[in-house]
Amino acid sequence: MTVRDLPEYATLLIEEPDDDIVLVTMNRPERLNAISAQLMTDLQDLTRRVDLDRTLRAVVLTGAGRGFCAGADLLGDPSIPPGAEGVGPIVSRFMAQDQIATVNESIHRSRKPWIA
């Protein structure tokens, strides 16, 4: 995988310090990289691409600014999970939790080591 092969993500910065390693930086420093629906969507896409790439050996995950990740964005994440348009706030929250769980499971089951 090369950086050229990846789409430009709204919440992630991707670097390639070595041919077989990808450095992924969560890029929401103004929110201490708090988890948003967009961040989860970006990570979901990236985890799928990482697993399919046979040349990649490892992923290093970090956060921009002074914090790695503050957890869920509780102060009003304007983005909503895919498919949650018009379902109401309670169902939308459950969908967001499901999206977070899906990303976590994808990283856990990945054939590549993720170092955070």
C-alpha positions in Angstrom: 0.0 0.0 0.0 1.2 3.5 -0.7 -0.2 6.8 0.5 -1.0 7.5 -3.2 -3.4 4.5 -3.2 -5.5 5.7 -0.3 -8.3 8.2 -0.5 -8.0 11.5 1.4 -9.7 11.0 4.8 -11.5 13.9 6.5 -10.2 12.9 10.0 -7.0 10.9 9.4 -3.5 11.8 8.2 -1.7 8.9 6.5 2.1 8.7 6.2 4.4 5.9 5.0 7.6 6.0 7.0 8.7 2.7 5.5 7.5 0.6 2.5 5.6 -1.9 4.7 4.4 0.4 7.6 1.7 2.9 7.6 1.5 5.7 10.2 -2.1 6.8 10.8 -2.8 10.0 12.8 -6.2 10.8 14.1 -6.5 14.4 13.1 -9.0 16.1 15.4 -6.6 17.9 17.8 -9.1 20.6 18.6 -11.3 17.9 20.1 -8.4 15.8 21.5 -9.2 13.4 18.7 -12.5 12.5 20.2 -14.4 9.7 18.4 -16.9 11.0 15.8 -19.0 9.2 13.3 -16.7 10.5 10.5 -13.6 9.3 12.3 -15.2 5.9 12.7 -16.2 5.9 9.0 -12.7 6.8 8.0 -11.1 4.1 10.2 -13.6 1.5 9.0 -12.5 2.1 5.4 -8.9 2.1 6.3 -9.0 -1.1 8.3 -10.6 -2.9 5.3 -7.9 -1.6 2.9 -5.1 -2.5 5.4 -6.3 -6.0 5.7 -6.4 -6.5 1.9 -2.9 -5.2 1.3 -0.4 -8.1 1.2 2.7 -5.8 1.2 1.8 -4.0 4.5 3.2 -5.5 7.7 2.0 -3.1 10.4 0.0 0.0 11.2 0.9 2.6 13.8 -2.0 4.6 15.2 -1.5 7.9 16.9 -3.3 11.2 17.6 -2.5 14.7 16.6 -1.9 17.3 19.2 -1.7 16.8 23.0 -4.0 13.8 23.3 -4.2 10.4 21.7 -8.0 10.1 22.0 -10.5 11.6 24.5 -13.1 8.9 23.9 -16.5 9.6 22.4 -17.2 13.2 21.4 -19.9 14.1 23.9 -20.0 17.8 23.2 -21.9 17.5 20.0 -20.5 15.6 17.1 -22.3 17.0 14.1 -21.7 13.9 11.9 -24.0 10.9 12.2 -23.3 7.2 11.5 -24.1 6.0 7.9 -27.8 5.0 7.7 -28.8 7.0 10.8 -30.5 9.9 8.9 -33.9 10.6 10.4 -34.0 7.8 13.0 -33.9 10.0 16.1 -31.2 10.6 18.7 -31.6 7.4 20.7 -31.4 5.0 17.7 -28.6 7.2 16.2 -26.6 6.7 19.5 -27.0 2.9 19.3 -25.9 3.0 15.7 -22.8 5.0 16.6 -22.0 2.5 19.3 -22.3 -0.3 16.8 -20.0 1.5 14.4 -17.4 1.9 17.1 -17.7 -1.8 18.0 -17.3 -2.7 14.3 -14.1 -0.7 14.0 -12.7 -2.1 17.2 -13.4 -5.6 16.1 -11.9 -5.0 12.7 -8.7 -3.8 14.3 -8.7 -6.7 16.7 -9.3 -9.3 14.0 -6.8 -7.7 11.5 -4.1 -9.8 10.1 -1.7 -6.9 10.6 -0.6 -5.7 14.0 -1.9 -2.2 15.0 0.3 -0.3 17.4 -1.3 2.5 19.3 
